[in-house]
Amino acid sequence: MSDTRDKVLEIIKKINHMEIRSDEVNLFSTSVNISPLDMVYILQEIKAEFGLEITNEFVEAISNTTVKNIVNYIEQCTTA
């Protein structure tokens, strides 16, 4: 597992109190049920953890998405 993935999963668990078992599950699906407010808190935690700016592009990239897509976006931003 990648360090970025582990951190993202830890942030989601901290905010949503739910363990995500698949990188491919949509975070807004009924099985995960992350609320819009939870997503705001997740965004804030990701910003703090990875030093990313919260831009419209960032919000669009990780909204209504999977853990895998979030990790890919973070790694893309932090290696650029």
VEXPA-985581 format. One record per residue: residue number from 1; residue in one letter; x, y, z of N, C-alpha, C in turn. Coordinates in Angstrom, 2 decimals. Example, Ala and Ser with C-alpha at 12.3 -4.5 7.8 and 13.67 -1.06 7.14 Angstrom:
REM residues 2
> num	residuo	n_xx	n_yy	n_zz	ca_xx	ca_yy	ca_zz	c_xx	c_yy	c_zz
> 1	A	13.19	-5.69	7.80	12.30	-4.50	7.80	13.20	-3.30	7.80
> 2	S	12.85	-2.25	7.08	13.67	-1.06	7.14	12.90	0.03	7.87
//
This chain:
REM residues 80
> num	residuo	n_xx	n_yy	n_zz	ca_xx	ca_yy	ca_zz	c_xx	c_yy	c_zz
> 1	M	0.84	-1.20	0.00	0.00	0.00	0.00	0.88	1.25	0.00
> 2	S	0.39	2.23	-0.71	1.15	3.47	-0.74	0.89	4.28	0.53
> 3	D	1.88	5.07	0.88	1.76	5.93	2.05	0.61	6.93	1.87
> 4	T	0.49	7.46	0.65	-0.60	8.41	0.37	-1.95	7.74	0.56
> 5	R	-2.09	6.53	0.03	-3.36	5.79	0.17	-3.69	5.56	1.64
> 6	D	-2.70	5.13	2.40	-2.92	4.88	3.83	-3.40	6.15	4.54
> 7	K	-2.77	7.28	4.21	-3.15	8.54	4.85	-4.57	8.96	4.46
> 8	V	-4.92	8.78	3.18	-6.27	9.14	2.73	-7.30	8.26	3.43
> 9	L	-7.04	6.98	3.51	-7.97	6.07	4.19	-8.10	6.42	5.67
> 10	E	-7.00	6.79	6.29	-7.02	7.20	7.70	-7.87	8.47	7.89
> 11	I	-7.73	9.42	6.98	-8.51	10.66	7.05	-10.00	10.35	6.91
> 12	I	-10.34	9.52	5.94	-11.76	9.17	5.72	-12.32	8.47	6.95
> 13	K	-11.56	7.54	7.51	-12.02	6.81	8.70	-12.19	7.76	9.88
> 14	K	-11.26	8.70	10.02	-11.33	9.68	11.12	-12.60	10.53	11.01
> 15	I	-12.94	10.95	9.80	-14.09	11.83	9.60	-15.41	11.06	9.56
> 16	N	-15.42	9.96	8.81	-16.67	9.24	8.57	-16.86	8.04	9.50
> 17	H	-15.85	7.70	10.28	-15.90	6.57	11.22	-16.25	5.27	10.50
> 18	M	-15.73	5.15	9.28	-16.01	3.96	8.49	-14.75	3.54	7.76
> 19	E	-14.49	2.25	7.77	-13.31	1.74	7.07	-13.68	1.42	5.63
> 20	I	-12.95	1.98	4.69	-13.18	1.74	3.28	-12.35	0.52	2.88
> 21	R	-12.99	-0.46	2.26	-12.29	-1.70	1.93	-11.82	-1.79	0.49
> 22	S	-12.34	-0.94	-0.35	-11.98	-0.98	-1.76	-11.62	0.41	-2.26
> 23	D	-10.56	0.47	-3.03	-10.14	1.74	-3.63	-11.10	2.18	-4.73
> 24	E	-11.94	1.27	-5.18	-12.80	1.55	-6.33	-14.22	1.97	-5.94
> 25	V	-14.57	1.90	-4.67	-15.94	2.24	-4.26	-16.13	3.76	-4.34
> 26	N	-17.28	4.15	-4.87	-17.61	5.57	-4.94	-17.88	6.06	-3.52
> 27	L	-17.20	7.12	-3.11	-17.33	7.59	-1.74	-18.71	8.16	-1.42
> 28	F	-19.48	8.46	-2.45	-20.83	8.97	-2.22	-21.89	7.90	-2.42
> 29	S	-21.48	6.65	-2.58	-22.44	5.56	-2.72	-23.16	5.33	-1.40
> 30	T	-24.27	4.65	-1.46	-25.06	4.41	-0.24	-24.31	3.52	0.74
> 31	S	-23.38	2.70	0.27	-22.66	1.82	1.19	-21.64	2.60	2.03
> 32	V	-21.15	3.72	1.51	-20.17	4.53	2.24	-20.87	5.74	2.86
> 33	N	-21.68	6.39	2.06	-22.53	7.50	2.53	-21.76	8.64	3.19
> 34	I	-20.79	9.17	2.47	-20.09	10.36	2.95	-20.95	11.57	2.61
> 35	S	-21.27	12.34	3.59	-22.13	13.51	3.38	-21.30	14.65	2.79
> 36	P	-21.97	15.64	2.21	-21.23	16.80	1.72	-20.42	17.50	2.82
> 37	L	-20.96	17.54	4.02	-20.22	18.15	5.13	-18.98	17.32	5.48
> 38	D	-19.12	15.99	5.50	-17.96	15.13	5.71	-16.90	15.39	4.66
> 39	M	-17.33	15.59	3.40	-16.36	15.82	2.33	-15.60	17.13	2.56
> 40	V	-16.27	18.13	3.09	-15.59	19.39	3.41	-14.49	19.13	4.45
> 41	Y	-14.82	18.37	5.48	-13.82	18.05	6.49	-12.68	17.21	5.91
> 42	I	-13.02	16.27	5.03	-11.99	15.45	4.38	-11.07	16.33	3.55
> 43	L	-11.65	17.27	2.80	-10.85	18.20	2.01	-9.89	18.99	2.89
> 44	Q	-10.38	19.47	4.01	-9.54	20.24	4.92	-8.39	19.39	5.46
> 45	E	-8.68	18.16	5.80	-7.64	17.26	6.32	-6.61	16.93	5.24
> 46	I	-7.08	16.70	4.01	-6.15	16.42	2.91	-5.27	17.63	2.66
> 47	K	-5.87	18.81	2.69	-5.11	20.05	2.50	-4.00	20.15	3.55
> 48	A	-4.36	19.91	4.81	-3.38	20.01	5.90	-2.32	18.93	5.80
> 49	E	-2.72	17.72	5.50	-1.79	16.59	5.46	-0.79	16.68	4.30
> 50	F	-1.28	17.09	3.13	-0.44	17.05	1.94	-0.01	18.42	1.44
> 51	G	-0.46	19.48	2.12	-0.06	20.82	1.73	-0.63	21.27	0.39
> 52	L	-1.81	20.78	0.05	-2.44	21.14	-1.21	-3.37	22.32	-1.04
> 53	E	-3.46	23.14	-2.05	-4.44	24.22	-2.06	-5.78	23.64	-2.49
> 54	I	-6.84	24.11	-1.90	-8.17	23.65	-2.29	-8.67	24.58	-3.39
> 55	T	-8.51	24.12	-4.61	-8.96	24.86	-5.79	-10.22	24.20	-6.34
> 56	N	-10.89	24.86	-7.26	-12.05	24.25	-7.91	-11.67	22.95	-8.59
> 57	E	-10.50	22.94	-9.21	-10.02	21.73	-9.89	-9.85	20.58	-8.89
> 58	F	-9.30	20.90	-7.73	-9.10	19.90	-6.69	-10.44	19.34	-6.20
> 59	V	-11.38	20.22	-5.94	-12.71	19.78	-5.47	-13.38	18.92	-6.52
> 60	E	-13.33	19.33	-7.77	-13.93	18.55	-8.85	-13.26	17.20	-9.00
> 61	A	-11.95	17.16	-8.81	-11.20	15.91	-8.98	-11.54	14.88	-7.92
> 62	I	-11.84	15.32	-6.72	-12.08	14.33	-5.66	-13.54	14.22	-5.24
> 63	S	-14.40	15.06	-5.75	-15.81	14.96	-5.42	-16.45	13.83	-6.22
> 64	N	-17.33	13.10	-5.55	-18.06	12.01	-6.21	-17.09	11.05	-6.89
> 65	T	-16.12	10.58	-6.14	-15.05	9.78	-6.73	-14.65	8.63	-5.81
> 66	T	-13.54	8.01	-6.14	-13.04	6.86	-5.39	-11.75	7.23	-4.66
> 67	V	-11.36	6.40	-3.72	-10.10	6.59	-3.01	-8.94	6.56	-4.01
> 68	K	-9.01	5.65	-4.96	-7.95	5.53	-5.96	-7.77	6.84	-6.73
> 69	N	-8.87	7.47	-7.13	-8.77	8.73	-7.86	-8.22	9.85	-6.99
> 70	I	-8.60	9.87	-5.73	-8.08	10.89	-4.81	-6.57	10.72	-4.65
> 71	V	-6.13	9.49	-4.43	-4.71	9.20	-4.26	-3.94	9.59	-5.52
> 72	N	-4.46	9.22	-6.68	-3.80	9.57	-7.94	-3.67	11.09	-8.09
> 73	Y	-4.72	11.82	-7.75	-4.68	13.27	-7.87	-3.65	13.87	-6.91
> 74	I	-3.64	13.41	-5.67	-2.68	13.92	-4.68	-1.25	13.64	-5.14
> 75	E	-0.99	12.42	-5.58	0.36	12.06	-6.01	0.77	12.87	-7.24
> 76	Q	-0.17	13.14	-8.12	0.10	13.96	-9.30	0.49	15.38	-8.88
> 77	C	-0.23	15.92	-7.91	0.03	17.29	-7.45	1.32	17.40	-6.65
> 78	T	1.63	16.40	-5.87	2.79	16.48	-4.99	4.09	16.11	-5.68
> 79	T	4.01	15.51	-6.85	5.24	15.17	-7.59	5.49	16.13	-8.73
> 80	A	4.57	17.03	-8.94	4.72	17.99	-10.07	5.71	19.08	-9.74
//
